[in-house]
Amino acid sequence: MEKTKDNFALRRKQISQLYSGSDIELRRIFNKTTQFGGRGIYTETYLDTILASVGLSSLNIESVKKISSYAYATDPNYTAIMDYFSKMFLWRYYYFPVKAKEKASEGDYEEMYNLMTEIIDGLSIETTLPELIGALYLEGSIYLYSSKNTTSKTISTIMLNSYYCKPVTVSQYGTGVYQFDLKYFDDLGLNAEQIEEVLKYFPKELRTLYHTYKSDSSKINRYPVLDGRYSTYVNLNDFRFPNRLITLKSLFNYKTYQANEVERSSSQLDRIITHKIPSFQNQLLFEVPEVKALHTSMSKIISKDKRTKLMTTFGEAQIHPLQTESSVQSQSLDKGHEAIFRTAGLNPQLFVGVTKEALDISLVRDKAVVWAIIDKVMSFYNVAINNLYNFKGYQAQLNMLPITHFDEKEKMDLYRSNAEYGIGRLEAIVASGTKQRDIVHKSILEDFLKLDEILKPLASSHTQTNEEKEPEVKEEKPVVKKDEDEGNEE
């Protein structure tokens, strides 16, 4: 029994660092085999079956997750599409205490600010949010639950298995309220001792609910509604379906086009040698046995090239293609694609344009879609942080700057321009890539290194204050001294 405890102790760190509540990951830690079978379902036929089930109770969310995850792992094109959305933004954020109650003391401000710094930096937003958005686009929905980690003074966030969750409503905080199926823990395929070990790393509320459910199922519903202050969900649509999964249809077609192109290119290397037996006045010059021997002799030489075939004939032979290759490019597909947007009353160039202006608008549109997801997650964290921790009359306000990899320069210029006028100096620093927690420490280090004495920047409005600027020196006009004799008459 002691050996089992030692094994669990070695696994604790792994379990505590799990970001997702996926049963696949939990089973892997306890050396349990998983029946994934991704390659077996990665077919166009299976995809058609899934698409036909969207909106129906027969839709198997686990199968959707499997085919989407398998495509993400094996198809670089699908991977690039998913990563485009999940890794679009630069995760640059800032936070500040807000006085929420009259009893809040100014003497507690510094202490509360330092506490907020520990909590928010512990969220690991730079890694957490890309994972959340990536999972959302792969699965169609995500279900989050946060809990207080007193030891490290931060918040732990787990992503529950969406197969066992069901949306209910939206709370007064703007967060999603959902039900969680407690049978999830029983379906992990673990024994009672292993389940208890796993439960230690789940929120206390879930542990209590599960223990109550197992002791007496009549006391509690198998599908309890979780507290909206600490949990939320985000769906791509009402069907909780990953709408980018339809892209696999085009990827399957692309593979077919690719195979056809390879076959076409290979066929161009094939050759047929026609060997015509001469005749004179409708009389063969060779007997049939001689022709057969000649054909056999030539075929031995030609057979070394697998792409070359020999044909012996007594008459002329010609090979004609059934259809000549067209040199005119068909634009039917392009026109049909544009018609989709025209019928919606939209300019197709906004969606399929190739000009710089069209590409800029497309980036803005995609950014708005992803930002709507980020806004929901940030609202959830603001609610969770302020409900899990007591800031003595203050509230933490966490904000994300809407900066992407595609518009970093333009946004940086905007924040710098605002800072020149005294507006948003903190945003300008954070936008440059400096973490808010490092501002004070970097300033202390720069003073220690005496960088202001070593590095002499050029004097400009960015490096000089109004007091430091030298006063303008008015240029005095030279006094012209008149000649003493000037104007005297002789």
Secondary structure as GFF3:
##gff-version 3
##sequence-region A 1 490
A	DSSP	alpha_helix	2	16	.	.	.	ID=ss1
A	DSSP	alpha_helix	23	29	.	.	.	ID=ss2
A	DSSP	alpha_helix	38	41	.	.	.	ID=ss3
A	DSSP	alpha_helix	44	52	.	.	.	ID=ss4
A	DSSP	alpha_helix	61	74	.	.	.	ID=ss5
A	DSSP	alpha_helix	76	86	.	.	.	ID=ss6
A	DSSP	beta_strand	93	99	.	.	.	ID=ss7
A	DSSP	three_ten_helix	106	108	.	.	.	ID=ss8
A	DSSP	alpha_helix	109	121	.	.	.	ID=ss9
A	DSSP	alpha_helix	125	139	.	.	.	ID=ss10
A	DSSP	beta_strand	141	149	.	.	.	ID=ss11
A	DSSP	beta_strand	154	160	.	.	.	ID=ss12
A	DSSP	three_ten_helix	162	164	.	.	.	ID=ss13
A	DSSP	beta_strand	165	170	.	.	.	ID=ss14
A	DSSP	beta_strand	176	180	.	.	.	ID=ss15
A	DSSP	three_ten_helix	182	184	.	.	.	ID=ss16
A	DSSP	three_ten_helix	186	188	.	.	.	ID=ss17
A	DSSP	alpha_helix	192	199	.	.	.	ID=ss18
A	DSSP	alpha_helix	204	215	.	.	.	ID=ss19
A	DSSP	beta_strand	231	235	.	.	.	ID=ss20
A	DSSP	three_ten_helix	243	246	.	.	.	ID=ss21
A	DSSP	alpha_helix	247	267	.	.	.	ID=ss22
A	DSSP	beta_strand	271	276	.	.	.	ID=ss23
A	DSSP	beta_strand	279	280	.	.	.	ID=ss24
A	DSSP	beta_strand	283	284	.	.	.	ID=ss25
A	DSSP	alpha_helix	288	302	.	.	.	ID=ss26
A	DSSP	beta_strand	308	313	.	.	.	ID=ss27
A	DSSP	alpha_helix	332	342	.	.	.	ID=ss28
A	DSSP	alpha_helix	349	352	.	.	.	ID=ss29
A	DSSP	alpha_helix	356	388	.	.	.	ID=ss30
A	DSSP	beta_strand	394	400	.	.	.	ID=ss31
A	DSSP	alpha_helix	408	420	.	.	.	ID=ss32
A	DSSP	alpha_helix	425	431	.	.	.	ID=ss33
A	DSSP	three_ten_helix	436	438	.	.	.	ID=ss34
A	DSSP	alpha_helix	439	449	.	.	.	ID=ss35
A	DSSP	alpha_helix	451	454	.	.	.	ID=ss36
###
